[in-house]
Amino acid sequence: MVKDTVPGTSVTGFTISDLSERTGVPQATLRTWEARYGAPMPRRLPGGHRRYAERDVALVERVLAHRSMGLSLETAVARAAAVSAEPEPSVFAGLRKRHPELAPRILTKRTLLAVTRAIEDECCARAAQPILFASFQSKRFYRQSQARWHELARTAQHVTVFADFDDPGSVDRVTRVRVPSDAPLAREWLLVCEAPDYPACLAGWELPGQDGADQLGRRYEALWTLDPPTVRDAAQICVGLCDSFDQPLTEVAEMLDDSAPPASPDLHRAMSLFNRVVGYVDTPQRDRPRDR
């Protein structure tokens, strides 16, 4: 990073050479992207020199991740540039916007609980020092799982839980973040395990119009993924939400600065199989295919 002095100001940022070195994208290619697609769009110094910020590094790396998934350059740049610098108000909606390829499914709370426990046992408990986020909608639901989450926190780098807490703050290595009742996150079910070895994310929102419904039969629109860049996006959205709720996680934000590597084709195939299995398990018995 260089530091340029403009009369009366101090301007810091990356040169195009710095950006090229950090991302592996040639300078000529970066200039072409800017001219054709308007991204990354640098600040210009009075002398015309370009200066980039960390968000531009993240944008370029996101473009490369989208390209590795087979998207055209135009689509990859458009999707990367569509990620707003403003905090997303909802993890579920944020992931749908950033990753429209994710296919949500309608699941009952019973199935959602089972998938959540599976991710907790396989990813959260086995990952090497993960960064964990979870949203419980209500603090009474968190209290039911509090001992479990305090145990997960023993080996995690950081644990953040969202609910309508009266006593936000850190207790036993768990950071409790108060969610206002009118925030979209108050309707969401969320579990994020950000880790190099066991990344996973499950996000869903409770469908309206279920007053009086059986608790375990309540329906949610949910999506899940093991794709490292998508899980990283979910974790970064969570950090942004903490900022908007006046409980910033500065150190965690720094841990998530770098982009995650793309998923392998084998992992994508495994996720497709898992999606089918979960969809079949949650299908009512009467609607399941019968043996001929």
C-alpha positions as a Python dict, from the first residue, in 0.01 Angstrom:
ca = {
    (1, 'M'): (0, 0, 0),
    (2, 'V'): (120, 351, -75),
    (3, 'K'): (39, 676, 94),
    (4, 'D'): (-3, 979, -127),
    (5, 'T'): (-28, 1332, 1),
    (6, 'V'): (-274, 1562, -168),
    (7, 'P'): (-269, 1924, -52),
    (8, 'G'): (-460, 1939, 276),
    (9, 'T'): (-541, 1565, 281),
    (10, 'S'): (-388, 1224, 333),
    (11, 'V'): (-498, 963, 77),
    (12, 'T'): (-414, 598, 123),
    (13, 'G'): (-483, 312, -112),
    (14, 'F'): (-344, 49, -345),
    (15, 'T'): (-190, 129, -679),
    (16, 'I'): (-300, -76, -977),
    (17, 'S'): (33, -256, -950),
    (18, 'D'): (-47, -346, -587),
    (19, 'L'): (-392, -470, -686),
    (20, 'S'): (-248, -679, -966),
    (21, 'E'): (12, -834, -736),
    (22, 'R'): (-242, -918, -467),
    (23, 'T'): (-501, -1072, -700),
    (24, 'G'): (-286, -1216, -979),
    (25, 'V'): (-485, -1025, -1243),
    (26, 'P'): (-269, -834, -1495),
    (27, 'Q'): (-287, -456, -1487),
    (28, 'A'): (-408, -444, -1848),
    (29, 'T'): (-696, -676, -1758),
    (30, 'L'): (-796, -459, -1461),
    (31, 'R'): (-805, -154, -1688),
    (32, 'T'): (-1018, -345, -1938),
    (33, 'W'): (-1267, -448, -1669),
    (34, 'E'): (-1294, -87, -1556),
    (35, 'A'): (-1350, 42, -1911),
    (36, 'R'): (-1600, -227, -2017),
    (37, 'Y'): (-1785, -307, -1695),
    (38, 'G'): (-1713, -19, -1457),
    (39, 'A'): (-1551, -238, -1193),
    (40, 'P'): (-1332, -219, -1003),
    (41, 'M'): (-1377, 158, -1003),
    (42, 'P'): (-1080, 332, -832),
    (43, 'R'): (-1050, 674, -682),
    (44, 'R'): (-854, 912, -898),
    (45, 'L'): (-584, 1138, -758),
    (46, 'P'): (-549, 1491, -899),
    (47, 'G'): (-277, 1360, -1129),
    (48, 'G'): (-508, 1086, -1261),
    (49, 'H'): (-341, 796, -1080),
    (50, 'R'): (-569, 514, -963),
    (51, 'R'): (-603, 419, -598),
    (52, 'Y'): (-788, 108, -478),
    (53, 'A'): (-921, -4, -140),
    (54, 'E'): (-958, -344, 29),
    (55, 'R'): (-1311, -372, -109),
    (56, 'D'): (-1163, -363, -461),
    (57, 'V'): (-935, -655, -377),
    (58, 'A'): (-1238, -845, -251),
    (59, 'L'): (-1433, -756, -567),
    (60, 'V'): (-1161, -885, -800),
    (61, 'E'): (-1126, -1204, -599),
    (62, 'R'): (-1503, -1250, -613),
    (63, 'V'): (-1493, -1212, -992),
    (64, 'L'): (-1228, -1483, -1009),
    (65, 'A'): (-1436, -1711, -787),
    (66, 'H'): (-1742, -1664, -1008),
    (67, 'R'): (-1533, -1730, -1319),
    (68, 'S'): (-1404, -2054, -1167),
    (69, 'M'): (-1768, -2165, -1141),
    (70, 'G'): (-1809, -2122, -1516),
    (71, 'L'): (-1981, -1783, -1531),
    (72, 'S'): (-1908, -1548, -1820),
    (73, 'L'): (-1682, -1254, -1742),
    (74, 'E'): (-1966, -1003, -1782),
    (75, 'T'): (-2191, -1197, -1542),
    (76, 'A'): (-1907, -1257, -1296),
    (77, 'V'): (-1821, -887, -1278),
    (78, 'A'): (-2188, -786, -1250),
    (79, 'R'): (-2249, -1025, -961),
    (80, 'A'): (-1931, -923, -782),
    (81, 'A'): (-2011, -553, -823),
    (82, 'A'): (-2370, -608, -704),
    (83, 'V'): (-2244, -680, -353),
    (84, 'S'): (-2323, -359, -169),
    (85, 'A'): (-2081, -194, 69),
    (86, 'E'): (-2379, -129, 296),
    (87, 'P'): (-2458, -396, 558),
    (88, 'E'): (-2716, -649, 446),
    (89, 'P'): (-3023, -644, 674),
    (90, 'S'): (-3074, -1018, 628),
    (91, 'V'): (-2836, -1311, 582),
    (92, 'F'): (-3092, -1514, 387),
    (93, 'A'): (-3176, -1225, 153),
    (94, 'G'): (-2810, -1127, 121),
    (95, 'L'): (-2711, -1476, 11),
    (96, 'R'): (-3002, -1493, -235),
    (97, 'K'): (-2886, -1165, -390),
    (98, 'R'): (-2519, -1257, -406),
    (99, 'H'): (-2566, -1621, -501),
    (100, 'P'): (-2885, -1662, -705),
    (101, 'E'): (-2774, -2014, -795),
    (102, 'L'): (-2864, -2125, -442),
    (103, 'A'): (-3202, -2301, -449),
    (104, 'P'): (-3411, -2246, -134),
    (105, 'R'): (-3646, -2520, -14),
    (106, 'I'): (-3948, -2518, 213),
    (107, 'L'): (-3864, -2722, 524),
    (108, 'T'): (-4045, -2793, 846),
    (109, 'K'): (-3887, -2686, 1171),
    (110, 'R'): (-3838, -3055, 1255),
    (111, 'T'): (-3615, -3105, 949),
    (112, 'L'): (-3443, -2770, 997),
    (113, 'L'): (-3350, -2874, 1350),
    (114, 'A'): (-3206, -3202, 1224),
    (115, 'V'): (-2995, -3029, 955),
    (116, 'T'): (-2877, -2772, 1211),
    (117, 'R'): (-2769, -3041, 1457),
    (118, 'A'): (-2590, -3228, 1179),
    (119, 'I'): (-2391, -2915, 1087),
    (120, 'E'): (-2316, -2844, 1452),
    (121, 'D'): (-2188, -3197, 1509),
    (122, 'E'): (-1998, -3238, 1182),
    (123, 'C'): (-1869, -2886, 1113),
    (124, 'C'): (-1887, -2665, 1420),
    (125, 'A'): (-1752, -2933, 1656),
    (126, 'R'): (-1486, -3076, 1421),
    (127, 'A'): (-1354, -2765, 1248),
    (128, 'A'): (-1018, -2628, 1357),
    (129, 'Q'): (-1093, -2303, 1545),
    (130, 'P'): (-1401, -2199, 1346),
    (131, 'I'): (-1575, -1863, 1353),
    (132, 'L'): (-1939, -1936, 1438),
    (133, 'F'): (-2259, -1736, 1404),
    (134, 'A'): (-2613, -1841, 1493),
    (135, 'S'): (-2951, -1670, 1509),
    (136, 'F'): (-3215, -1807, 1747),
    (137, 'Q'): (-3506, -1567, 1677),
    (138, 'S'): (-3589, -1574, 2049),
    (139, 'K'): (-3362, -1580, 2353),
    (140, 'R'): (-3569, -1866, 2500),
    (141, 'F'): (-3459, -2086, 2210),
    (142, 'Y'): (-3098, -1991, 2275),
    (143, 'R'): (-3133, -2076, 2644),
    (144, 'Q'): (-3235, -2429, 2542),
    (145, 'S'): (-2904, -2466, 2350),
    (146, 'Q'): (-2684, -2247, 2569),
    (147, 'A'): (-2480, -2531, 2722),
    (148, 'R'): (-2418, -2677, 2376),
    (149, 'W'): (-2296, -2344, 2239),
    (150, 'H'): (-2072, -2275, 2536),
    (151, 'E'): (-1912, -2613, 2466),
    (152, 'L'): (-1863, -2526, 2098),
    (153, 'A'): (-1706, -2195, 2205),
    (154, 'R'): (-1427, -2375, 2389),
    (155, 'T'): (-1251, -2463, 2063),
    (156, 'A'): (-1375, -2181, 1838),
    (157, 'Q'): (-1192, -1862, 1748),
    (158, 'H'): (-1511, -1667, 1800),
    (159, 'V'): (-1881, -1737, 1860),
    (160, 'T'): (-2160, -1485, 1802),
    (161, 'V'): (-2527, -1554, 1869),
    (162, 'F'): (-2819, -1329, 1769),
    (163, 'A'): (-3152, -1307, 1958),
    (164, 'D'): (-3375, -1060, 2142),
    (165, 'F'): (-3134, -1051, 2435),
    (166, 'D'): (-3190, -820, 2732),
    (167, 'D'): (-2826, -861, 2835),
    (168, 'P'): (-2605, -840, 2523),
    (169, 'G'): (-2230, -880, 2561),
    (170, 'S'): (-1973, -1155, 2596),
    (171, 'V'): (-2022, -1441, 2842),
    (172, 'D'): (-1804, -1755, 2850),
    (173, 'R'): (-1649, -1677, 2508),
    (174, 'V'): (-1991, -1629, 2346),
    (175, 'T'): (-2083, -1282, 2216),
    (176, 'R'): (-2458, -1221, 2245),
    (177, 'V'): (-2594, -961, 2004),
    (178, 'R'): (-2934, -805, 2062),
    (179, 'V'): (-3161, -807, 1755),
    (180, 'P'): (-3438, -543, 1745),
    (181, 'S'): (-3787, -686, 1705),
    (182, 'D'): (-3837, -504, 1372),
    (183, 'A'): (-3510, -631, 1217),
    (184, 'P'): (-3541, -891, 936),
    (185, 'L'): (-3294, -1110, 1126),
    (186, 'A'): (-3556, -1150, 1400),
    (187, 'R'): (-3744, -1381, 1160),
    (188, 'E'): (-3438, -1581, 1055),
    (189, 'W'): (-3287, -1916, 1142),
    (190, 'L'): (-2912, -1906, 1093),
    (191, 'L'): (-2601, -2113, 1143),
    (192, 'V'): (-2263, -2022, 994),
    (193, 'C'): (-1943, -2218, 1045),
    (194, 'E'): (-1657, -2025, 882),
    (195, 'A'): (-1356, -2256, 876),
    (196, 'P'): (-1101, -2365, 613),
    (197, 'D'): (-1160, -2735, 677),
    (198, 'Y'): (-1534, -2755, 755),
    (199, 'P'): (-1721, -2451, 613),
    (200, 'A'): (-2101, -2463, 627),
    (201, 'C'): (-2396, -2227, 626),
    (202, 'L'): (-2769, -2275, 683),
    (203, 'A'): (-3006, -1978, 656),
    (204, 'G'): (-3382, -1958, 649),
    (205, 'W'): (-3676, -1738, 732),
    (206, 'E'): (-4007, -1837, 885),
    (207, 'L'): (-4296, -1813, 645),
    (208, 'P'): (-4580, -1580, 757),
    (209, 'G'): (-4934, -1687, 835),
    (210, 'Q'): (-4856, -1973, 1072),
    (211, 'D'): (-5026, -1852, 1389),
    (212, 'G'): (-5132, -2148, 1598),
    (213, 'A'): (-4929, -2397, 1395),
    (214, 'D'): (-4753, -2687, 1567),
    (215, 'Q'): (-4400, -2580, 1663),
    (216, 'L'): (-4218, -2864, 1487),
    (217, 'G'): (-4443, -2837, 1185),
    (218, 'R'): (-4378, -2466, 1125),
    (219, 'R'): (-4241, -2402, 778),
    (220, 'Y'): (-3928, -2214, 675),
    (221, 'E'): (-3781, -2121, 340),
    (222, 'A'): (-3421, -2234, 380),
    (223, 'L'): (-3096, -2267, 190),
    (224, 'W'): (-2765, -2423, 282),
    (225, 'T'): (-2419, -2460, 137),
    (226, 'L'): (-2069, -2593, 200),
    (227, 'D'): (-1918, -2365, -66),
    (228, 'P'): (-1629, -2172, 100),
    (229, 'P'): (-1683, -1834, -76),
    (230, 'T'): (-2056, -1843, -2),
    (231, 'V'): (-1995, -1932, 363),
    (232, 'R'): (-1743, -1647, 382),
    (233, 'D'): (-2007, -1410, 241),
    (234, 'A'): (-2253, -1523, 507),
    (235, 'A'): (-1996, -1463, 781),
    (236, 'Q'): (-1917, -1116, 647),
    (237, 'I'): (-2287, -1032, 635),
    (238, 'C'): (-2310, -1135, 1001),
    (239, 'V'): (-2022, -901, 1088),
    (240, 'G'): (-2201, -620, 907),
    (241, 'L'): (-2517, -692, 1105),
    (242, 'C'): (-2321, -668, 1429),
    (243, 'D'): (-2206, -322, 1320),
    (244, 'S'): (-2564, -217, 1244),
    (245, 'F'): (-2672, -342, 1589),
    (246, 'D'): (-2396, -133, 1754),
    (247, 'Q'): (-2187, -433, 1858),
    (248, 'P'): (-1896, -423, 1610),
    (249, 'L'): (-1664, -723, 1572),
    (250, 'T'): (-1352, -548, 1446),
    (251, 'E'): (-1112, -836, 1507),
    (252, 'V'): (-1345, -1088, 1344),
    (253, 'A'): (-1387, -859, 1043),
    (254, 'E'): (-1010, -856, 998),
    (255, 'M'): (-1002, -1238, 1010),
    (256, 'L'): (-1250, -1247, 722),
    (257, 'D'): (-1073, -993, 498),
    (258, 'D'): (-929, -1246, 255),
    (259, 'S'): (-1149, -1431, 7),
    (260, 'A'): (-1208, -1804, 47),
    (261, 'P'): (-1099, -2058, -216),
    (262, 'P'): (-1369, -2190, -453),
    (263, 'A'): (-1531, -2528, -392),
    (264, 'S'): (-1412, -2831, -586),
    (265, 'P'): (-1640, -3005, -839),
    (266, 'D'): (-1660, -3302, -600),
    (267, 'L'): (-1797, -3077, -328),
    (268, 'H'): (-2059, -2933, -562),
    (269, 'R'): (-2172, -3286, -650),
    (270, 'A'): (-2191, -3376, -281),
    (271, 'M'): (-2402, -3067, -211),
    (272, 'S'): (-2641, -3160, -493),
    (273, 'L'): (-2687, -3507, -344),
    (274, 'F'): (-2739, -3362, 4),
    (275, 'N'): (-3004, -3123, -132),
    (276, 'R'): (-3197, -3414, -280),
    (277, 'V'): (-3170, -3619, 39),
    (278, 'V'): (-3300, -3335, 258),
    (279, 'G'): (-3581, -3260, 13),
    (280, 'Y'): (-3686, -3624, 12),
    (281, 'V'): (-3671, -3658, 390),
    (282, 'D'): (-3897, -3354, 437),
    (283, 'T'): (-4152, -3469, 177),
    (284, 'P'): (-4477, -3585, 343),
    (285, 'Q'): (-4513, -3963, 344),
    (286, 'R'): (-4818, -3951, 117),
    (287, 'D'): (-4625, -3762, -151),
    (288, 'R'): (-4320, -3989, -163),
    (289, 'P'): (-4272, -4215, -465),
    (290, 'R'): (-4384, -4572, -402),
    (291, 'D'): (-4212, -4892, -512),
    (292, 'R'): (-4363, -5035, -828),
}
